[in-house]
Amino acid sequence: MQELIIATRASALALWQAEFVKAHIQKEFPDLKVTLNKITSRGDKILDKPLALVGGKGHFTKELEDEMLAGNAHLAVHSLKDVPTFIPDGLELVAITARQDQSDVLLSHKYRGFEDLPKGAVVGTTSLRRRMQILQKRPDLIVKDLRGNVNTRLRKLKDGEYDAIILAYIGLKRLDLLKEIPFVQKLEFMIPPMGQAALGIEIVSNNKKVREIALSLDDKDTHLCTDIEREFISTIKAGCSAPVAINATIKGENIHLRAMLGYPDGTNILYKEMKISKDSSKGAGEALAKEMIKDGAMEILAKAEEIAFKDTRPERL
């Protein structure tokens, strides 16, 4: 194999991530030519509607997967949080990069932090997971949808359309955008989504060399934690319109799981924790999901799906 083609979204953050992976591969396989196949995904094109109303996270991965299946790329780099738990036939999610800071951050040009926001302050986020957790803590706030690429969102904040917005810390850090914001606060109470701050490396099946290359990027502990998170989401059948948070972290030889779900308005919250040893982690995501299902998770999620974006006509494509 002389050339490896990486499929990537064409957004600034996706290109940073693809270049990061490319640099690693070139270091490990110096005789290999590595090129990028840059694709504008449907999720990047639709900027005026919440993703849950246009098919959800698969819109960030489908075009890249199509390119691989068509023979136009060997490997795709994804933000793992955007990768559905179902992988198409002919493709495999084989490697997960080391996870970095998973924090969500509150950004503002007016207020120092979450507790400083006045009653009725307008907070921007399109994530139902964030909306749920914000309104559980502060039902007096007004949460409004926030779409667009990162720079568009930051411009809307600067222009005063929002008193504060909430984004993932890692993307802002990678693009060196935090210095432009007067007030930045990591929200320690916020439970992240499945796979946040890790990259998923998806490959065409049955290519031993590409598998070898991809596995050079794999971080064992991150892979273990994110497999548990993905198993939880798969078991609980949480779709893109579901306010669900799930996070697994390793402390010594133990794994700490936290999961939360509820209504987008911050009510009817169901929260569970589980602590297990790394040696007994197999099936942990499924076990935690089943515990929550026994406590009414499916009924809560069905209602959450019903009330989410109820004022907007769904366009399921």
C-alpha positions in Angstrom: 0.0 0.0 0.0 1.5 3.3 -1.1 -1.3 5.8 -0.4 -3.9 6.1 2.3 -6.9 8.3 1.7 -8.7 9.7 4.8 -12.3 10.9 4.5 -13.1 13.9 6.6 -15.7 16.6 6.9 -14.6 20.0 5.6 -15.4 22.0 8.7 -12.5 23.7 10.5 -12.7 21.4 13.5 -13.0 18.2 11.4 -10.0 19.2 9.3 -8.0 19.8 12.5 -8.9 16.3 13.6 -8.0 14.8 10.3 -4.7 16.6 10.2 -3.9 15.3 13.7 -4.6 11.7 12.6 -2.6 12.3 9.4 0.4 13.5 11.3 0.3 10.5 13.6 0.1 8.1 10.7 2.9 9.7 8.8 5.1 9.5 11.9 4.3 5.8 12.4 4.4 4.9 8.6 6.8 7.3 7.0 6.8 5.6 3.6 3.1 6.0 3.3 1.5 8.9 1.4 -1.5 10.2 3.2 -4.1 12.4 1.6 -7.4 13.9 2.7 -10.8 13.5 0.9 -12.7 16.6 2.2 -16.4 16.3 2.2 -19.2 18.8 3.1 -21.6 16.6 5.1 -25.4 17.2 5.1 -25.1 18.1 8.8 -22.8 20.9 7.9 -25.1 22.2 5.2 -28.3 22.4 7.2 -27.7 25.2 9.7 -31.2 26.6 10.3 -32.8 23.5 12.0 -32.0 21.4 15.0 -30.3 18.2 13.8 -32.9 16.1 15.5 -35.4 17.3 13.0 -33.4 16.4 9.9 -32.2 12.9 10.8 -29.7 13.5 13.6 -26.1 12.6 14.0 -25.9 10.3 11.0 -25.8 13.4 8.8 -22.2 14.0 10.0 -21.0 10.5 9.0 -23.1 9.2 6.1 -21.3 10.9 3.3 -17.9 9.9 4.6 -19.1 6.3 4.9 -20.5 6.5 1.3 -17.1 7.6 0.1 -15.4 4.6 1.8 -18.0 2.1 0.4 -17.5 3.6 -3.1 -13.7 3.0 -2.9 -12.8 6.7 -2.6 -11.3 6.5 0.9 -9.8 3.9 3.1 -10.4 5.4 6.5 -12.6 8.1 8.0 -12.0 10.4 11.0 -15.1 11.2 13.1 -15.9 13.0 16.3 -17.0 9.9 18.2 -20.0 11.6 19.7 -21.4 12.0 16.1 -21.1 8.3 15.2 -24.3 6.3 15.5 -24.1 3.0 17.3 -25.1 1.2 14.0 -22.2 0.8 11.6 -23.0 -0.1 7.9 -22.0 -3.5 6.5 -18.6 -3.3 4.9 -17.3 -0.8 7.5 -15.9 -1.1 11.0 -15.2 1.3 13.8 -11.9 -0.1 14.9 -9.9 2.5 16.8 -10.7 5.3 19.3 -8.1 8.0 20.1 -7.2 9.0 23.6 -9.9 11.1 25.1 -9.1 14.7 26.1 -11.1 17.2 28.2 -14.8 16.3 28.0 -16.1 19.5 29.6 -18.9 21.6 28.3 -18.2 25.3 28.7 -20.4 28.4 29.2 -19.2 31.3 27.2 -20.4 34.9 27.7 -19.5 38.5 27.0 -21.6 39.7 30.0 -21.5 37.3 32.8 -18.7 35.5 34.6 -20.4 32.2 35.1 -23.5 30.0 35.2 -24.6 31.2 38.7 -24.1 34.9 37.6 -26.7 34.6 34.9 -29.8 36.7 35.8 -33.3 35.3 35.8 -34.6 35.1 32.2 -31.1 35.2 30.7 -31.0 33.7 27.2 -28.7 30.7 26.8 -27.9 29.2 23.4 -27.6 25.4 22.7 -29.2 23.0 20.3 -28.3 20.0 22.4 -31.3 18.5 24.3 -28.8 16.9 26.7 -27.5 20.3 27.6 -31.0 21.9 27.7 -32.1 19.2 30.1 -29.2 19.7 32.5 -29.3 23.6 32.3 -33.0 23.8 33.1 -32.8 21.2 35.9 -30.3 23.5 37.6 -31.8 26.9 36.5 -35.5 26.6 35.4 -35.6 30.4 35.4 -33.3 30.6 32.3 -34.5 30.8 28.7 -32.8 28.3 26.4 -32.9 28.9 22.7 -31.6 26.9 19.8 -28.1 27.7 18.5 -27.1 26.4 15.0 -24.2 27.2 12.7 -20.5 26.4 12.7 -18.4 27.4 15.7 -17.5 30.8 14.3 -21.1 31.6 13.5 -22.2 30.6 17.0 -19.5 32.8 18.6 -20.5 35.7 16.3 -24.1 35.4 17.5 -22.9 35.5 21.1 -20.8 38.6 20.4 -23.7 40.3 18.6 -25.8 39.9 21.7 -28.3 37.4 20.4 -27.6 35.3 23.5 -26.5 36.2 27.0 -24.4 33.0 27.1 -23.9 29.9 24.9 -22.7 26.4 25.8 -20.2 24.5 23.6 -17.8 21.6 24.0 -14.5 22.8 25.4 -12.3 20.6 23.3 -13.3 22.0 19.9 -12.7 25.6 21.0 -9.3 24.6 22.5 -8.2 22.8 19.3 -9.2 25.8 17.2 -7.6 28.3 19.6 -10.9 30.3 20.0 -11.1 30.5 23.8 -8.9 33.6 24.0 -11.6 35.6 22.1 -14.2 35.1 24.9 -14.2 37.4 28.0 -15.8 34.8 30.3 -15.3 31.0 30.0 -16.5 28.6 32.7 -16.3 24.8 32.6 -19.6 23.4 33.8 -18.5 20.7 36.2 -22.1 19.5 36.8 -22.7 18.8 33.1 -22.5 15.1 32.2 -21.1 14.8 28.6 -22.6 12.8 25.8 -21.5 9.4 24.5 -18.0 9.7 23.0 -17.3 13.3 23.7 -13.6 14.5 23.2 -12.5 11.3 21.4 -12.1 10.5 17.7 -13.5 7.4 16.1 -11.5 5.8 13.3 -13.7 3.9 10.9 -12.3 1.8 8.1 -13.3 -0.4 5.2 -13.5 -4.0 6.4 -11.2 -6.7 5.3 -8.2 -4.5 4.6 -5.4 -5.7 6.9 -3.0 -2.9 6.2 -5.6 -0.2 6.9 -6.6 -2.0 10.1 -3.0 -2.0 11.2 -2.7 1.7 10.5 -5.9 2.5 12.3 -5.0 0.4 15.4 -1.8 2.5 15.8 -4.2 5.3 16.9 -6.2 3.3 19.4 -6.2 4.1 23.1 -7.2 1.1 25.2 -8.7 2.9 28.1 -10.7 5.3 26.0 -11.9 2.5 23.8 -13.1 0.6 26.9 -15.0 3.6 28.3 -16.6 4.6 25.0 -17.6 1.1 24.2 -19.6 1.1 27.5 -21.2 4.4 26.6 -22.1 3.2 23.1 -23.5 0.0 24.5 -25.7 2.0 26.9 -27.1 4.2 24.1 -27.7 1.2 21.9 -29.6 -0.7 24.7 -31.7 2.3 25.7 -32.4 3.1 22.0 -31.7 6.8 22.5 -32.2 8.6 19.3 -31.1 12.1 18.3 -34.2 13.7 19.9 -33.4 12.1 23.3 -32.0 14.2 26.2 -29.5 11.6 27.4 -26.1 11.9 29.0 -23.7 9.0 29.6 -20.1 9.0 30.7 -17.6 6.4 31.8 -14.3 7.3 33.4 -11.5 5.2 34.8 -10.0 5.8 38.2 -7.3 3.3 39.0 -8.6 -0.2 38.3 -12.3 0.9 38.5 -14.7 2.4 36.1 -17.3 5.0 37.2 -20.5 5.3 35.1 -22.9 8.2 35.3 -26.1 8.4 33.2 -29.0 10.9 33.1 -32.1 11.3 31.0 -35.3 13.3 31.3 -37.5 15.8 29.6 -35.9 18.7 27.7 -37.4 21.2 30.2 -35.3 19.7 33.0 -38.1 17.8 34.7 -38.7 14.0 35.1 -35.0 13.4 35.6 -33.7 9.9 36.0 -30.1 9.6 37.2 -28.0 6.5 37.9 -24.4 5.8 38.9 -22.5 2.5 38.7 -19.0 1.6 39.9 -17.3 -1.5 38.5 -13.8 -3.0 38.2 -12.2 -2.9 34.7 -12.1 -6.6 34.8 -15.9 -6.9 35.1 -16.7 -4.1 32.6 -18.1 -6.4 29.9 -21.8 -5.7 29.5 -21.8 -2.7 31.9 -23.4 -0.3 29.5 -26.2 -2.7 28.8 -26.7 -3.4 32.6 -26.9 0.3 33.5 -29.4 0.9 30.7 -31.5 -2.0 31.8 -31.6 -0.6 35.4 -32.8 2.7 34.0 -35.4 0.9 31.8 -36.8 -0.8 34.9 -37.2 2.6 36.4 -39.2 4.0 33.5 -36.5 5.3 31.1 -38.4 4.2 28.0 -41.5 6.0 29.0 -39.6 9.1 29.9 -37.8 9.1 26.5 -41.0 8.5 24.6 -42.5 11.6 26.2 -39.3 13.5 25.7 -39.4 12.7 22.0 -43.0 13.9 21.9 -42.4 17.2 23.5 -38.9 18.0 22.0 -39.2 20.7 19.3 -43.0 20.5 19.5 -43.4 23.9 17.9 -41.3 22.9 14.9 -42.6 20.6 12.2 -40.2 17.6 11.9 -38.5 16.9 8.6 -37.3 13.3 8.9 -35.2 12.5 5.9 
